[in-house]
Amino acid sequence: MGKKRPRPRRAFTPQFKAEIVELCQRGDRTIRQVSQDFDLTETAVRDWVKQAELDAGTRSDGLTSDERAELARLRQENRRLQEDVEILKRATAFFAKEIR
């Protein structure tokens, strides 16, 4: 048996995701049916539904989109500050040698 080629990564608009979530939440079709109808992975659709529920406040077992964005921003800022500290440490060591 040959290996199945991986599907190329696709990007979807927030509007498309919202429409898919709405279809799932109506209750007419299961998440599996919706994902098959639109050629999406079931995992992706489940993640979209979960994130929509977190954002709406009907779930509390994860981070909302705003919290995720803030966390990403803080991690980026933390990384930059750590780099700044490392540069300052090197500069301090360099100038300490110059003074001696």
Secondary structure, DSSP 8 states (H G I E B T S, - for coil): -------------HHHHHHHHHHHHHSSS-HHHHHHHTT--HHHHHHHHHHHHHHHTS--SS--HHHHHHHHHHHHHHHHHHHHHHHHHHHHHHHHHHH-
